[in-house]
Amino acid sequence: MAVAAFESPLMAGLYGDAEIAAHFSAEAEIAAMLRFEAALARVEARLGVIPAAAGPAIAQALAGVGIAAADLGAATEAAGIPVPGLVKALRACIAPPHGDFLHWGATSQDAMDTGLVLRLRPVLEILDARLAALVGALGAAAGRHAGLPMAGRTRSQIATPTSFGLRIAGWMAPLARCRDRLGELRPRLLLLQFGGASGNLAALGERGIPVMEALAAELGLGCPAKPWHVERDGLVEFANWLAMVSGLTGRIGADLVLLGRSEIAEAAAGAGGASSTMPQKANPVLAETLVTLARFSAAQAGLAQQALLQTEERDGAAWAVEWLCLPPMAVAAGAGLRHATALVADLRPDPARMAAAIELNGGAAYAEALAFGLARHMPLKDAQEIVKAAAAAQAATGGRLIDRVNAACAARGVPAQQLDLESQLAPGRELVERAVKASRG
């Protein structure tokens, strides 16, 4: 078992996501901080904060510099953050006197937070594209199976007939809303961080706010009303969103695990995993993985909330919490979206098994429909009592529920009831259409 399953050679293919993880590598972090420092130098030179020649010289030097993450390890251990060691190493690579103007008026948190935001921007694009693909696949599957009857289950018990398409639409709808939420949180997340030592731009005086505004524009980020050093709500909102996405893909996995149980076998998806000793097994590996990732992210979301408990103008302990939980949460969400899309593309319902489940216990799934049918001729309470008594008799001695209900109808002079599965499914068809339309915006 590895310290981090997301990066383990054994487990990374299952729980990890190389495309998203690349944006959280040490190399990506250093590159993003270099982008911040180069942009800051260009802006400050343009605005006359540092000598005009210093900006291009710094930017040019940083474009060709190579700082190995391993070379910053000792300095990071000493300072608790990599920026002091990085700035020292970079100044040694810049021709004097220009190196003295690197990082002018900035603080370590400016470089690290803005570097993180710059890396999150492509991560959001990846996640949004995968969400869109999954929502589209679910919408198509919901439409295909809108008329496929299956037993609806509430609290693990068979309830009433429904359709497989409506079940799938229930997977799809909240994921579509997650795309809306992502669009809403994006401007609250992709913000420049630039405040200097105590978050008040004191080192730059009256030129601080112009530098902040120009730097945001230079990097293509939003400009906050004020620096947000200890205001971590944007990142915590993102962490909560990641946990929500993982939870919703986990719900798909949980349903598929239940539907694929040997004694149920109403739907399958994916190839299934082999057992080391039981040749007949086809374990629902990807579906189980979705559940595992959901549980992991739910736990990490609680940890991410701790990052809100920042004190004064900077809190190293609370700040570092984000470094531990946010990257794996993003990787977990990305892996979950990838696996869920693969499973949805390979959904294999078994209509015969689904139909058989509706007929279990003498067709008890029709009890509600029978009660409401009788309610056209008597008070609903009385109708429900008749059906309840018929269901108890059926459970005791067998037979079909409708036959027992109709025997009671004959005794009361009430017209016999008819079962109409199509009328049970008709509202669900329309609900599927509405949900798919809504998911397309």
VOPAGU-2260 file (C-alpha; in pm, 1 decimal, decimal comma):
REM VOPAGU-2260
SITE   aa  ch    i         X         Y         Z
SITE  MET   A    0       0,0       0,0       0,0
SITE  ALA   A    1     145,4     335,8    -104,9
SITE  VAL   A    2     138,5     664,9      85,7
SITE  ALA   A    3     -61,6     811,4    -203,4
SITE  ALA   A    4    -259,5     562,3    -412,8
SITE  PHE   A    5    -312,0     834,6    -674,5
SITE  GLU   A    6      58,2     818,7    -765,1
SITE  SER   A    7     132,0     452,7    -695,6
SITE  PRO   A    8     249,7     253,6    -999,3
SITE  LEU   A    9       7,1     -15,8    -884,9
SITE  MET   A   10    -298,6     201,4    -821,7
SITE  ALA   A   11    -262,0     517,8   -1028,7
SITE  GLY   A   12    -445,3     375,2   -1328,9
SITE  LEU   A   13    -748,1     305,3   -1112,0
SITE  TYR   A   14    -758,0     598,6    -870,6
SITE  GLY   A   15    -528,4     850,8   -1037,3
SITE  ASP   A   16    -553,1    1084,6   -1331,7
SITE  ALA   A   17    -228,2    1170,6   -1505,5
SITE  GLU   A   18    -369,7    1464,4   -1702,2
SITE  ILE   A   19    -494,3    1644,3   -1392,0
SITE  ALA   A   20    -207,9    1533,5   -1167,9
SITE  ALA   A   21      39,8    1695,8   -1407,2
SITE  HIS   A   22     -90,7    2037,7   -1301,6
SITE  PHE   A   23     -10,6    1960,3    -938,4
SITE  SER   A   24     344,9    1840,5    -992,5
SITE  ALA   A   25     636,2    2025,9    -836,7
SITE  GLU   A   26     753,6    2118,7   -1184,8
SITE  ALA   A   27     415,3    2272,1   -1269,8
SITE  GLU   A   28     414,1    2463,5    -941,7
SITE  ILE   A   29     756,8    2613,0   -1006,1
SITE  ALA   A   30     663,4    2701,2   -1365,3
SITE  ALA   A   31     348,0    2878,3   -1248,4
SITE  MET   A   32     538,2    3080,4    -989,5
SITE  LEU   A   33     788,9    3178,8   -1257,9
SITE  ARG   A   34     498,8    3304,6   -1469,3
SITE  PHE   A   35     385,1    3515,5   -1175,4
SITE  GLU   A   36     731,4    3661,2   -1116,1
SITE  ALA   A   37     791,3    3738,3   -1484,3
SITE  ALA   A   38     450,0    3903,0   -1521,1
SITE  LEU   A   39     504,6    4106,3   -1203,5
SITE  ALA   A   40     840,3    4232,8   -1333,0
SITE  ARG   A   41     693,1    4329,6   -1670,4
SITE  VAL   A   42     403,5    4516,9   -1511,4
SITE  GLU   A   43     614,5    4696,6   -1253,2
SITE  ALA   A   44     864,5    4803,8   -1519,7
SITE  ARG   A   45     583,7    4928,7   -1740,7
SITE  LEU   A   46     434,2    5129,9   -1453,9
SITE  GLY   A   47     768,5    5272,8   -1343,1
SITE  VAL   A   48     781,2    5085,5   -1013,6
SITE  ILE   A   49    1115,2    4923,1   -1103,9
SITE  PRO   A   50    1364,6    5037,4   -1370,3
SITE  ALA   A   51    1232,5    5000,9   -1723,4
SITE  ALA   A   52    1518,0    4769,0   -1822,7
SITE  ALA   A   53    1464,8    4538,6   -1524,7
SITE  GLY   A   54    1129,4    4402,8   -1638,2
SITE  PRO   A   55    1236,2    4261,8   -1975,5
SITE  ALA   A   56    1565,7    4141,5   -1829,6
SITE  ILE   A   57    1393,2    3950,0   -1551,3
SITE  ALA   A   58    1127,8    3806,5   -1781,8
SITE  GLN   A   59    1388,8    3696,2   -2034,4
SITE  ALA   A   60    1605,7    3534,4   -1769,4
SITE  LEU   A   61    1311,2    3348,7   -1616,3
SITE  ALA   A   62    1204,3    3218,3   -1957,4
SITE  GLY   A   63    1527,6    3024,8   -1987,1
SITE  VAL   A   64    1589,7    2926,2   -1627,5
SITE  GLY   A   65    1561,6    2571,7   -1499,7
SITE  ILE   A   66    1512,1    2520,6   -1127,6
SITE  ALA   A   67    1488,9    2159,7   -1013,5
SITE  ALA   A   68    1233,2    2090,6    -741,9
SITE  ALA   A   69    1484,7    1873,0    -557,1
SITE  ASP   A   70    1716,8    2171,9    -526,9
SITE  LEU   A   71    1451,5    2360,9    -329,4
SITE  GLY   A   72    1373,0    2083,3     -83,8
SITE  ALA   A   73    1607,2    2188,0     195,4
SITE  ALA   A   74    1510,9    2555,1     168,8
SITE  THR   A   75    1141,2    2461,6     175,0
SITE  GLU   A   76    1189,2    2250,2     483,4
SITE  ALA   A   77    1358,5    2543,0     656,0
SITE  ALA   A   78    1107,1    2811,5     553,7
SITE  GLY   A   79     792,4    2599,5     536,3
SITE  ILE   A   80     732,7    2723,7     182,2
SITE  PRO   A   81     937,4    2703,3    -140,8
SITE  VAL   A   82     931,4    3069,9    -243,2
SITE  PRO   A   83    1225,7    3208,5     -40,4
SITE  GLY   A   84    1453,7    2939,3    -179,1
SITE  LEU   A   85    1312,6    2988,2    -528,4
SITE  VAL   A   86    1361,4    3365,9    -525,3
SITE  LYS   A   87    1718,1    3324,7    -402,2
SITE  ALA   A   88    1793,8    3074,7    -678,2
SITE  LEU   A   89    1633,2    3294,2    -944,1
SITE  ARG   A   90    1820,7    3607,1    -842,9
SITE  ALA   A   91    2141,8    3416,9    -896,4
SITE  CYS   A   92    2033,6    3357,3   -1258,0
SITE  ILE   A   93    1953,2    3721,8   -1337,7
SITE  ALA   A   94    2226,7    3962,9   -1440,2
SITE  PRO   A   95    2286,9    4237,0   -1183,4
SITE  PRO   A   96    2146,6    4478,7   -1096,0
SITE  HIS   A   97    1816,8    4350,0   -1234,6
SITE  GLY   A   98    1792,7    4054,6    -995,2
SITE  ASP   A   99    1741,0    4291,5    -704,8
SITE  PHE   A  100    1403,4    4390,7    -853,8
SITE  LEU   A  101    1265,5    4036,9    -875,7
SITE  HIS   A  102     963,3    3976,5    -649,3
SITE  TRP   A  103     943,5    4351,3    -580,3
SITE  GLY   A  104     672,1    4430,2    -324,9
SITE  ALA   A  105     538,9    4074,4    -330,7
SITE  THR   A  106     527,0    3808,3     -61,8
SITE  SER   A  107     564,1    3431,7     -82,3
SITE  GLN   A  108     190,4    3373,3     -60,4
SITE  ASP   A  109     133,7    3595,3    -362,9
SITE  ALA   A  110     353,6    3372,4    -574,8
SITE  MET   A  111     213,2    3047,5    -439,6
SITE  ASP   A  112    -156,4    3136,2    -444,9
SITE  THR   A  113    -144,3    3298,2    -786,6
SITE  GLY   A  114      61,2    3003,8    -911,8
SITE  LEU   A  115    -207,0    2768,2    -780,7
SITE  VAL   A  116    -484,9    2965,1    -948,8
SITE  LEU   A  117    -295,1    2963,7   -1277,7
SITE  ARG   A  118    -273,1    2583,6   -1253,9
SITE  LEU   A  119    -635,7    2545,7   -1155,2
SITE  ARG   A  120    -751,0    2722,9   -1470,6
SITE  PRO   A  121    -665,2    2431,8   -1705,6
SITE  VAL   A  122    -786,1    2185,4   -1442,8
SITE  LEU   A  123   -1129,2    2349,9   -1455,1
SITE  GLU   A  124   -1130,6    2320,1   -1833,5
SITE  ILE   A  125   -1050,0    1948,6   -1814,3
SITE  LEU   A  126   -1316,3    1881,6   -1554,2
SITE  ASP   A  127   -1578,7    2084,2   -1737,9
SITE  ALA   A  128   -1509,5    1901,1   -2064,8
SITE  ARG   A  129   -1537,9    1564,9   -1891,4
SITE  LEU   A  130   -1856,6    1669,4   -1715,5
SITE  ALA   A  131   -2004,2    1777,7   -2046,6
SITE  ALA   A  132   -1914,4    1442,8   -2204,0
SITE  LEU   A  133   -2062,3    1246,4   -1914,5
SITE  VAL   A  134   -2382,4    1451,0   -1905,3
SITE  GLY   A  135   -2420,0    1406,6   -2280,1
SITE  ALA   A  136   -2367,7    1031,8   -2256,3
SITE  LEU   A  137   -2616,9    1004,2   -1971,8
SITE  GLY   A  138   -2872,6    1208,9   -2162,7
SITE  ALA   A  139   -2842,9     983,9   -2465,8
SITE  ALA   A  140   -2872,8     671,2   -2249,6
SITE  ALA   A  141   -3172,9     812,5   -2062,2
SITE  GLY   A  142   -3347,5     877,3   -2391,6
SITE  ARG   A  143   -3273,1     528,4   -2524,1
SITE  HIS   A  144   -3411,9     360,1   -2214,8
SITE  ALA   A  145   -3697,5     597,0   -2129,4
SITE  GLY   A  146   -3947,6     321,1   -2209,9
SITE  LEU   A  147   -3761,8      30,4   -2051,1
SITE  PRO   A  148   -3962,2     -79,1   -1743,7
SITE  MET   A  149   -3784,9    -165,8   -1422,9
SITE  ALA   A  150   -3881,8    -192,4   -1059,1
SITE  GLY   A  151   -3830,2     130,5    -873,1
SITE  ARG   A  152   -3684,7      71,6    -530,3
SITE  THR   A  153   -3716,4     287,4    -220,8
SITE  ARG   A  154   -3520,5     209,0      94,6
SITE  SER   A  155   -3393,2    -105,1     -81,8
SITE  GLN   A  156   -3745,9    -243,6    -132,0
SITE  ILE   A  157   -3938,1    -273,8    -458,1
SITE  ALA   A  158   -4177,3      19,5    -475,5
SITE  THR   A  159   -4351,5      88,9    -809,2
SITE  PRO   A  160   -4271,4      37,8   -1177,3
SITE  THR   A  161   -4046,7     304,2   -1326,1
SITE  SER   A  162   -3807,1     314,3   -1619,3
SITE  PHE   A  163   -3435,8     262,4   -1650,8
SITE  GLY   A  164   -3424,2     588,4   -1846,3
SITE  LEU   A  165   -3565,4     782,5   -1554,3
SITE  ARG   A  166   -3309,6     623,2   -1321,6
SITE  ILE   A  167   -3034,3     736,2   -1560,2
SITE  ALA   A  168   -3185,0    1083,7   -1583,7
SITE  GLY   A  169   -3156,6    1097,5   -1205,0
SITE  TRP   A  170   -2783,1    1035,4   -1239,1
SITE  MET   A  171   -2756,2    1301,2   -1507,4
SITE  ALA   A  172   -2953,9    1597,7   -1370,8
SITE  PRO   A  173   -2735,1    1689,4   -1070,6
SITE  LEU   A  174   -2418,0    1646,2   -1276,1
SITE  ALA   A  175   -2558,1    1892,0   -1529,0
SITE  ARG   A  176   -2620,3    2133,8   -1243,6
SITE  CYS   A  177   -2257,4    2088,2   -1140,5
SITE  ARG   A  178   -2157,4    2239,2   -1474,2
SITE  ASP   A  179   -2369,8    2541,7   -1387,7
SITE  ARG   A  180   -2209,5    2560,4   -1044,9
SITE  LEU   A  181   -1863,8    2545,4   -1199,7
SITE  GLY   A  182   -1945,7    2841,1   -1421,0
SITE  GLU   A  183   -2070,1    3031,9   -1118,4
SITE  LEU   A  184   -1768,6    2961,8    -898,1
SITE  ARG   A  185   -1506,7    3019,3   -1169,4
SITE  PRO   A  186   -1490,1    3400,8   -1126,0
SITE  ARG   A  187   -1470,1    3358,9    -748,1
SITE  LEU   A  188   -1180,8    3114,8    -783,4
SITE  LEU   A  189    -965,8    3240,9   -1069,5
SITE  LEU   A  190    -850,7    3556,1    -892,7
SITE  LEU   A  191    -506,1    3711,4    -869,5
SITE  GLN   A  192    -344,2    3703,9    -526,7
SITE  PHE   A  193    -122,0    4006,7    -471,5
SITE  GLY   A  194    -104,8    4186,6    -140,1
SITE  GLY   A  195     250,5    4199,0     -16,3
SITE  ALA   A  196     368,7    4118,4     332,9
SITE  SER   A  197      47,8    4183,0     526,9
SITE  GLY   A  198    -200,1    4199,1     241,2
SITE  ASN   A  199    -218,5    4579,6     227,7
SITE  LEU   A  200      26,6    4653,2     -59,6
SITE  ALA   A  201     219,9    4880,8     176,6
SITE  ALA   A  202     555,6    4830,5       4,4
SITE  LEU   A  203     419,4    4978,8    -320,1
SITE  GLY   A  204     227,7    5266,7    -166,9
SITE  GLU   A  205      -3,6    5447,7    -405,5
SITE  ARG   A  206     114,2    5232,1    -693,3
SITE  GLY   A  207       2,7    4909,1    -525,8
SITE  ILE   A  208    -352,0    4896,4    -660,1
SITE  PRO   A  209    -251,0    4990,9   -1018,6
SITE  VAL   A  210       8,4    4712,6   -1009,5
SITE  MET   A  211    -250,8    4467,6    -876,3
SITE  GLU   A  212    -498,4    4556,1   -1151,9
SITE  ALA   A  213    -237,9    4545,0   -1429,2
SITE  LEU   A  214     -93,0    4217,5   -1302,1
SITE  ALA   A  215    -436,6    4053,4   -1303,6
SITE  ALA   A  216    -485,6    4164,7   -1663,9
SITE  GLU   A  217    -136,5    4047,3   -1759,3
SITE  LEU   A  218    -210,3    3698,0   -1627,5
SITE  GLY   A  219    -568,4    3684,5   -1754,3
SITE  LEU   A  220    -709,4    3651,3   -1402,7
SITE  GLY   A  221    -984,5    3832,7   -1219,6
SITE  CYS   A  222    -879,9    4122,7    -998,0
SITE  PRO   A  223   -1021,7    4103,6    -644,7
SITE  ALA   A  224   -1146,3    4406,3    -457,6
SITE  LYS   A  225    -869,6    4337,4    -206,3
SITE  PRO   A  226    -604,3    4070,3    -153,6
SITE  TRP   A  227    -749,3    3743,9     -22,1
SITE  HIS   A  228    -455,4    3597,2     173,5
SITE  VAL   A  229    -671,2    3463,8     458,6
SITE  GLU   A  230   -1001,0    3455,8     269,5
SITE  ARG   A  231   -1005,2    3096,8     146,7
SITE  ASP   A  232   -1373,3    3066,4      63,6
SITE  GLY   A  233   -1309,9    3040,7    -310,2
SITE  LEU   A  234   -1078,8    2742,5    -271,9
SITE  VAL   A  235   -1306,4    2577,1     -17,2
SITE  GLU   A  236   -1601,9    2626,7    -250,8
SITE  PHE   A  237   -1399,9    2449,7    -519,4
SITE  ALA   A  238   -1315,4    2166,3    -280,1
SITE  ASN   A  239   -1684,6    2127,4    -197,2
SITE  TRP   A  240   -1764,3    2121,2    -568,1
SITE  LEU   A  241   -1504,6    1850,5    -626,0
SITE  ALA   A  242   -1655,9    1643,2    -345,3
SITE  MET   A  243   -2001,7    1691,2    -496,5
SITE  VAL   A  244   -1887,3    1571,3    -838,3
SITE  SER   A  245   -1718,8    1267,6    -684,0
SITE  GLY   A  246   -2028,2    1196,4    -476,0
SITE  LEU   A  247   -2254,6    1209,7    -779,8
SITE  THR   A  248   -2036,0     981,6    -988,6
SITE  GLY   A  249   -2015,2     759,0    -680,7
SITE  ARG   A  250   -2393,0     738,5    -682,7
SITE  ILE   A  251   -2379,5     597,7   -1035,3
SITE  GLY   A  252   -2127,9     341,2    -917,8
SITE  ALA   A  253   -2336,7     243,2    -615,6
SITE  ASP   A  254   -2647,6     188,2    -828,5
SITE  LEU   A  255   -2452,2     -19,2   -1078,9
SITE  VAL   A  256   -2308,2    -235,3    -801,4
SITE  LEU   A  257   -2660,5    -309,2    -675,7
SITE  LEU   A  258   -2810,3    -363,2   -1020,8
SITE  GLY   A  259   -2528,3    -602,8   -1106,5
SITE  ARG   A  260   -2557,5    -826,6    -800,1
SITE  SER   A  261   -2572,4   -1192,2    -903,0
SITE  GLU   A  262   -2927,0   -1242,4    -775,7
SITE  ILE   A  263   -3050,3    -918,1    -937,7
SITE  ALA   A  264   -2845,3    -888,0   -1260,1
SITE  GLU   A  265   -3071,0    -622,9   -1410,4
SITE  ALA   A  266   -2786,7    -420,4   -1561,6
SITE  ALA   A  267   -2414,9    -450,5   -1617,9
SITE  ALA   A  268   -2144,1    -206,6   -1727,5
SITE  GLY   A  269   -1775,0    -246,4   -1788,4
SITE  ALA   A  270   -1572,8    -559,5   -1834,8
SITE  GLY   A  271   -1558,0    -663,9   -1470,9
SITE  GLY   A  272   -1256,2    -776,0   -1275,1
SITE  ALA   A  273   -1135,7   -1130,4   -1226,5
SITE  SER   A  274   -1099,6   -1314,2    -897,6
SITE  SER   A  275    -775,2   -1491,0    -809,0
SITE  THR   A  276    -964,4   -1806,2    -709,5
SITE  MET   A  277   -1325,7   -1792,8    -836,9
SITE  PRO   A  278   -1338,7   -1829,5   -1216,9
SITE  GLN   A  279   -1702,5   -1719,1   -1243,3
SITE  LYS   A  280   -1648,9   -1375,3   -1088,6
SITE  ALA   A  281   -1670,0   -1047,7   -1281,8
SITE  ASN   A  282   -1627,1    -793,6   -1006,6
SITE  PRO   A  283   -1765,7    -441,5   -1067,5
SITE  VAL   A  284   -1424,6    -278,2   -1031,1
SITE  LEU   A  285   -1491,3      60,3   -1189,6
SITE  ALA   A  286   -1829,1      98,0   -1020,7
SITE  GLU   A  287   -1670,2      19,7    -685,1
SITE  THR   A  288   -1391,2     265,5    -761,5
SITE  LEU   A  289   -1646,3     541,8    -808,4
SITE  VAL   A  290   -1785,2     470,1    -462,3
SITE  THR   A  291   -1436,1     464,6    -309,6
SITE  LEU   A  292   -1341,7     798,0    -467,6
SITE  ALA   A  293   -1668,4     951,5    -348,4
SITE  ARG   A  294   -1605,9     841,5       8,2
SITE  PHE   A  295   -1249,1     971,6      -4,9
SITE  SER   A  296   -1353,7    1312,5    -133,9
SITE  ALA   A  297   -1632,9    1344,5     119,4
SITE  ALA   A  298   -1377,1    1300,5     397,4
SITE  GLN   A  299   -1133,7    1544,9     237,4
SITE  ALA   A  300   -1405,0    1808,9     204,1
SITE  GLY   A  301   -1425,4    1819,5     580,2
SITE  LEU   A  302   -1051,5    1875,0     596,7
SITE  ALA   A  303   -1072,9    2149,8     335,3
SITE  GLN   A  304   -1318,8    2334,5     558,3
SITE  GLN   A  305   -1039,9    2368,0     812,1
SITE  ALA   A  306    -864,1    2603,4     570,9
SITE  LEU   A  307   -1132,4    2862,4     648,2
SITE  LEU   A  308    -999,7    2892,6    1004,0
SITE  GLN   A  309    -727,8    3140,1     913,9
SITE  THR   A  310    -601,4    3378,0    1180,4
SITE  GLU   A  311    -478,5    3735,2    1146,2
SITE  GLU   A  312    -304,2    3820,8     815,7
SITE  ARG   A  313    -150,4    3479,9     742,5
SITE  ASP   A  314    -182,9    3137,5     898,1
SITE  GLY   A  315      74,2    2883,3     786,9
SITE  ALA   A  316     -96,6    2586,8     949,8
SITE  ALA   A  317    -439,1    2649,8     795,3
SITE  TRP   A  318    -288,9    2741,6     460,3
SITE  ALA   A  319     -94,4    2415,4     437,6
SITE  VAL   A  320    -412,5    2211,9     485,2
SITE  GLU   A  321    -506,6    2301,0     125,4
SITE  TRP   A  322    -183,7    2155,8      -7,9
SITE  LEU   A  323    -269,1    1819,3     145,6
SITE  CYS   A  324    -630,5    1780,6      35,1
SITE  LEU   A  325    -702,1    1989,1    -275,9
SITE  PRO   A  326    -476,3    1813,5    -532,3
SITE  PRO   A  327    -599,0    1459,2    -454,0
SITE  MET   A  328    -960,1    1580,5    -454,1
SITE  ALA   A  329    -913,1    1720,6    -804,9
SITE  VAL   A  330    -749,4    1398,6    -919,5
SITE  ALA   A  331   -1028,1    1191,7    -762,0
SITE  ALA   A  332   -1296,8    1396,1    -938,4
SITE  GLY   A  333   -1115,6    1363,8   -1269,6
SITE  ALA   A  334   -1073,3     988,7   -1234,4
SITE  GLY   A  335   -1436,4     948,0   -1132,3
SITE  LEU   A  336   -1561,1    1139,5   -1435,0
SITE  ARG   A  337   -1340,8     932,6   -1663,2
SITE  HIS   A  338   -1454,9     600,4   -1519,0
SITE  ALA   A  339   -1821,6     700,0   -1507,3
SITE  THR   A  340   -1816,9     796,7   -1874,4
SITE  ALA   A  341   -1665,2     461,6   -1965,8
SITE  LEU   A  342   -1931,3     275,6   -1767,4
SITE  VAL   A  343   -2219,2     472,7   -1917,9
SITE  ALA   A  344   -2087,1     400,7   -2266,5
SITE  ASP   A  345   -2111,6      28,2   -2185,6
SITE  LEU   A  346   -2447,5       9,5   -2003,4
SITE  ARG   A  347   -2608,3    -329,3   -2067,0
SITE  PRO   A  348   -2957,5    -354,5   -1916,2
SITE  ASP   A  349   -3137,9    -689,2   -1910,6
SITE  PRO   A  350   -3505,2    -616,0   -1994,3
SITE  ALA   A  351   -3619,0    -967,2   -1897,9
SITE  ARG   A  352   -3465,4    -946,7   -1552,7
SITE  MET   A  353   -3610,8    -599,2   -1504,2
SITE  ALA   A  354   -3956,4    -718,5   -1604,0
SITE  ALA   A  355   -3927,9   -1017,9   -1371,8
SITE  ALA   A  356   -3848,2    -788,3   -1078,2
SITE  ILE   A  357   -4170,7    -595,6   -1137,9
SITE  GLU   A  358   -4364,0    -923,1   -1118,3
SITE  LEU   A  359   -4201,3   -1040,6    -795,8
SITE  ASN   A  360   -4437,6   -1118,5    -506,7
SITE  GLY   A  361   -4732,7   -1151,0    -739,3
SITE  GLY   A  362   -4682,2    -809,8    -896,0
SITE  ALA   A  363   -4670,5    -622,2    -566,4
SITE  ALA   A  364   -4507,5    -330,8    -749,2
SITE  TYR   A  365   -4855,3    -243,9    -882,7
SITE  ALA   A  366   -5002,7    -193,8    -534,2
SITE  GLU   A  367   -5002,9     185,7    -550,7
SITE  ALA   A  368   -5158,7     187,6    -897,3
SITE  LEU   A  369   -5430,6     -53,2    -782,9
SITE  ALA   A  370   -5507,6     160,0    -477,5
SITE  PHE   A  371   -5545,1     475,2    -685,8
SITE  GLY   A  372   -5753,5     284,9    -938,9
SITE  LEU   A  373   -5991,1     176,9    -662,1
SITE  ALA   A  374   -5995,3     531,3    -528,0
SITE  ARG   A  375   -6206,4     628,9    -827,7
SITE  HIS   A  376   -6485,3     429,7    -664,5
SITE  MET   A  377   -6425,9     482,6    -290,6
SITE  PRO   A  378   -6219,1     690,8     -49,0
SITE  LEU   A  379   -5844,7     643,6     -95,3
SITE  LYS   A  380   -5805,3     524,6     263,8
SITE  ASP   A  381   -6051,3     241,9     204,7
SITE  ALA   A  382   -5886,1     153,4    -125,6
SITE  GLN   A  383   -5546,1     133,8      40,0
SITE  GLU   A  384   -5683,5     -94,3     311,4
SITE  ILE   A  385   -5820,0    -333,6      48,6
SITE  VAL   A  386   -5487,9    -346,9    -135,5
SITE  LYS   A  387   -5294,9    -382,5     188,9
SITE  ALA   A  388   -5508,1    -679,5     293,2
SITE  ALA   A  389   -5471,0    -833,9     -52,2
SITE  ALA   A  390   -5091,4    -789,8     -36,3
SITE  ALA   A  391   -5077,7    -960,6     304,1
SITE  ALA   A  392   -5282,2   -1253,2     171,8
SITE  GLN   A  393   -5062,4   -1279,9    -135,1
SITE  ALA   A  394   -4749,9   -1280,4      80,4
SITE  ALA   A  395   -4895,4   -1558,0     294,9
SITE  THR   A  396   -5030,3   -1793,6      28,8
SITE  GLY   A  397   -4905,5   -1667,2    -309,4
SITE  GLY   A  398   -5098,6   -1584,8    -623,7
SITE  ARG   A  399   -5121,6   -1252,8    -806,3
SITE  LEU   A  400   -5197,1    -933,2    -622,3
SITE  ILE   A  401   -5442,9    -809,2    -883,9
SITE  ASP   A  402   -5645,8   -1129,1    -859,6
SITE  ARG   A  403   -5685,2   -1086,4    -485,1
SITE  VAL   A  404   -5775,4    -719,6    -529,1
SITE  ASN   A  405   -6034,0    -800,9    -792,0
SITE  ALA   A  406   -6185,9   -1067,0    -568,9
SITE  ALA   A  407   -6239,0    -794,0    -310,7
SITE  CYS   A  408   -6380,2    -567,5    -583,0
SITE  ALA   A  409   -6633,6    -835,2    -682,4
SITE  ALA   A  410   -6741,6    -875,6    -322,0
SITE  ARG   A  411   -6802,5    -498,8    -298,2
SITE  GLY   A  412   -6960,5    -460,8    -641,7
SITE  VAL   A  413   -6667,9    -249,5    -761,5
SITE  PRO   A  414   -6544,2    -277,6   -1124,1
SITE  ALA   A  415   -6242,4    -502,8   -1169,6
SITE  GLN   A  416   -5906,0    -331,6   -1197,8
SITE  GLN   A  417   -5674,2    -355,5   -1497,8
SITE  LEU   A  418   -5296,2    -329,7   -1500,8
SITE  ASP   A  419   -5158,9     -77,2   -1749,7
SITE  LEU   A  420   -4782,6     -62,6   -1731,8
SITE  GLU   A  421   -4758,8     191,9   -2012,6
SITE  SER   A  422   -4969,7     441,4   -1820,7
SITE  GLN   A  423   -4730,3     394,4   -1528,4
SITE  LEU   A  424   -4433,2     483,2   -1748,4
SITE  ALA   A  425   -4585,3     769,5   -1948,1
SITE  PRO   A  426   -4513,5    1050,2   -1697,2
SITE  GLY   A  427   -4157,9     922,1   -1661,0
SITE  ARG   A  428   -4102,2     949,3   -2036,2
SITE  GLU   A  429   -4193,9    1314,3   -2023,5
SITE  LEU   A  430   -3976,1    1368,0   -1717,8
SITE  VAL   A  431   -3681,0    1216,9   -1901,7
SITE  GLU   A  432   -3737,8    1449,6   -2196,6
SITE  ARG   A  433   -3759,0    1748,5   -1965,1
SITE  ALA   A  434   -3444,3    1650,9   -1777,1
SITE  VAL   A  435   -3242,4    1593,0   -2093,9
SITE  LYS   A  436   -3356,8    1925,2   -2236,4
SITE  ALA   A  437   -3263,3    2104,8   -1914,2
SITE  SER   A  438   -2920,5    1941,0   -1914,0
SITE  ARG   A  439   -2848,8    2094,9   -2252,9
SITE  GLY   A  440   -2911,7    2443,3   -2120,2
